Amino acid sequence: MNDDMCEEQGGAEAVFELPFPDDALASAVALSDGLRAALALHGVVFPSLRPDLASCVAVPARPLVELGRANPQAVVRLTRVLMRADVR
């Protein structure tokens, strides 16, 4: 996942582009993998993070990422990471 998938333009709401516009499942997998890798850099693990398959095969396809359930330690770590994040 690259940074230009979601950019702010002139104070407007972020513009978003799927990594694979013509492949909902590949997009959901790429987004899941990217989020998993970013979270791992901060010691945060969501074991059930995965693509939501039903959303990828729906008509029209609207790929979603299932964040799943998290234990209290993961929630605390994620909260700390987000609280330290540089807000643009």
N, C-alpha and C positions, 0 to 999 in steps of 0.2 A: 504494500500500500504506500503510495507516495503522498507527499504533502500537498500537491496541487489538486487533489481530489476534493478538498474542501477549503476554499479561500474566501476571505471577506473582501468585498469590493466596495470601496468608498462608503463604509459605514452601513452598507446594506446587509441583509441577511446572507449567510454563507451560501455559496454556490456549490452544489454537490454533483459529482459525476461518478457513476459506478465504475469499478476497475475494469469490468467486462460488460459493457452496455447490452450486448446481445446474448449474454449467458448469465442468467440469474443465479444459478447454483455456483458457478465459478466465482462470481462476485461475492456471494455470501461466504464462500470458503476463504477467499482472499481477505475479506474484512475480518472474519473470525481469527484467522491466522495473525493478521496485523495487530489486532487488539490483544490477543494472547501474548504475542511477543512484547508489546509495549508494557503490558501489565507485569510480565516476568522481569523486565528491567528494574522494576520497583519491588520485587518480591511478592507480588500479588498473583494469586492463582485462583481461577474460577474453573474447577474441574469439568463442569458441565457446559462451558462456553462452546457453542457450536452453531453451524448454520441451521436455520429453521427450514427443514426440507419442504414442508407443506406450502410455505410462502413462495418457494422457488418454482413450484410446479403449478401454482394457481394461475388462472387466466383472468386478467393479466398478471404476470409474475411481479411480485413486489418483495424482493429478497429481504429477509430479516435475519438478525443474529440473535440466537437464544442465549441470554446471559446466564440463565439457570439460577441455581441456589448457591449461596456463599455462606461459609462459616463466619462466626463473629471476628476471628482474627483477620480474615481476608477483607471484611468490610472495614475494619479499623485501618488496615494498611491502605486500602483504596481511599478512604476518607482523608488520611494524612497526605497522601500523594496529591489529591485534588486540592486540598487546602494550601499546599505549597506551590501549586502550579502557577505559572506566569499567565495571568489573564490579559489577553490582548484587547 
